[in-house]
Amino acid sequence: MMGISAWQLMIVLLILIILFGGKRIRSLGGDLGASIRDFRKSARHDRLEEK
């Protein structure tokens, strides 16, 4: 079984940029990053409450 090569990844990224546009992908990436930060912060807060 073969993994994803660099060429395949570039083609997928190109298709995403064509479909959604660069500005929308940038905002989606920012939203995803903020969600991950919030999740980590709440998980850390829960661990501190348990102690």
Stockholm file with secondary structure:
# STOCKHOLM 1.0

chainA/1-51         MMGISAWQLMIVLLILIILFGGKRIRSLGGDLGASIRDFRKSARHDRLEEK
#=GR chainA/1-51 SS CCCCCHHHHHHHHHHHHHHHCHHHHHHHHHHHHHHHHHHHHHHHHHHHHHC
#=GC SS_cons        CCCCCHHHHHHHHHHHHHHHCHHHHHHHHHHHHHHHHHHHHHHHHHHHHHC
//
